[in-house]
Amino acid sequence: MRRLTKDQARRYSLAAQGFNEGRAEGRVDVRHFRKVVDQIGLVQLDSVNVFSRTHYLPFFSRIGPYARESLDEWIWHSSEMFEYWGHEASLIPVQDHRLFRWRMEQSLKWRRLKELEENQPGYVDDVYRQVAERGPLQTRDLDRPGERDSSAMWGWNNGKVALEVLFLQGRVATSHRRNFVRMYDVSERVIASEHLEGPAPIHDEALTELLLKAASSLGVATADDLADYYRIRMPAARPLIRRLVDDGLLTEVEVEGWGKPAYLHPEAALPRKARGTALLSPFDNLIWYRPRVERLWDFHYRIEIYVPEPKREYGYYVLPFLLDGTLVARVDLKTDRRRNVLKVQGAFSEPEVDQKSVGRALRKELDLVVEWLELDDLNIARNGDLYPYI
């Protein structure tokens, strides 16, 4: 069995995620956006906006500064992308809609749907009728959205539950987002019929194709890495990965220090050296599966949004800093929109790095962020061991 060093695994992974080519030179357009999506497969969404909407970051990290309004225009008005549950809420190429029909069919088992239908028979269909007649709309636009449930984590009212049921079933889709709030419309008005009504593979075939896509976007990966990419359960993923190996579509390899089998995509590229310098969103595809981050870089990373402030180790919204293919620092960032300033609330180096060179590289990256976000200034707090070098 072929054996890879940890450095080789990093290089495979960085190249598969689009970090080996350097950032774009000249004007950035939709071709660059398409290339990023082609490399990483899907883009995770998240509502936290303390620094920047997370879906903007994977593009910036790979291609550099671009007009965010151009990305929004392409995402929501080109008909090339759609939103669905891929890896959490995600932006997905529309041609992959067929690969998620199985998930839409399984939504009929959702407990919240059963409870709503028992308590208010016909309510979900009535909400669908309202969307069909008056969409796109959001929850508050419904005739009888109901009261928020303060006992539940998200506090959804019945209207929101019904819309999410319809969204999960694929009967409605996200037309666009207004201040990040989903605007729902019937899927036929959002997704082209060729994708909405075209033939879909059966369950195992769809999962197999998604696992192979994950392998392409990861380069080399363990079974749990592959399964996590599109949130496929391991009992379903494991035999399908074995079949991909038996069919010669994946190669089983050993990776130094991983302690479990890994799988190499046959088209994975191995650059001569690790490349990539960027601040990474906590939800970037490269790092969203934390056990993989520890295996590749010995970098223990947890987002501390939900940690009480006194117990936080690094800060509220901390981004890893990738320098020449290595995770070398963590930076707690906040955009002060009233003052139009980027606040560096803390900057912390990893052990055994050259703090001076890391600080210089980080300052260059932060200046680029300020330019990209069209901010006026950079405010660096005296917090963390990298402060003197930024």
Salt bridges, closest charged atoms under 4 A:
ASP7 OD2 - ARG11 NE 2.88
GLU21 OE1 - LYS35 NZ 2.70
ASP29 OD2 - ARG27 NH1 3.73
ASP29 OD2 - ARG31 NH2 2.60
ASP29 OD1 - HIS32 ND1 3.38
ASP72 OD1 - HIS55 NE2 3.85
GLU80 OE1 - ARG34 NE 2.86
GLU83 OE2 - ARG177 NH2 2.68
GLU83 OE2 - ARG182 NE 2.71
GLU88 OE2 - ARG231 NH1 2.41
ASP96 OD1 - LYS213 NZ 3.41
GLU115 OE2 - ARG111 NH1 2.60
ASP125 OD1 - ARG171 NH1 3.33
ASP126 OD1 - ARG129 NH2 2.48
ASP126 OD2 - ARG144 NH2 3.66
GLU133 OE1 - ARG129 NH1 3.06
ASP143 OD1 - ARG134 NH2 3.24
GLU164 OE2 - LYS160 NZ 3.08
GLU164 OE2 - ARG182 NH1 2.53
ASP185 OD1 - ARG189 NH2 2.67
ASP204 OD1 - HIS203 ND1 2.93
GLU209 OE2 - ARG98 NH2 2.50
ASP224 OD2 - LYS260 NZ 3.62
ASP224 OD2 - ARG295 NH2 3.88
ASP225 OD2 - ARG292 NH1 2.96
ASP225 OD1 - ARG295 NH2 2.71
ASP228 OD2 - HIS87 ND1 3.79
ASP228 OD1 - ARG231 NE 3.13
GLU252 OE1 - ARG242 NH2 2.82
GLU254 OE1 - ARG3 NE 3.86
ASP284 OD2 - ARG62 NH1 2.84
GLU294 OE2 - HIS300 ND1 2.95
GLU294 OE2 - ARG302 NH2 3.36
ASP298 OD1 - LYS6 NZ 3.31
ASP336 OD2 - ARG339 NH1 3.58
GLU350 OE2 - ARG330 NE 2.91
GLU365 OE2 - ARG23 NH2 2.77
ASP367 OD1 - ARG363 NE 3.06
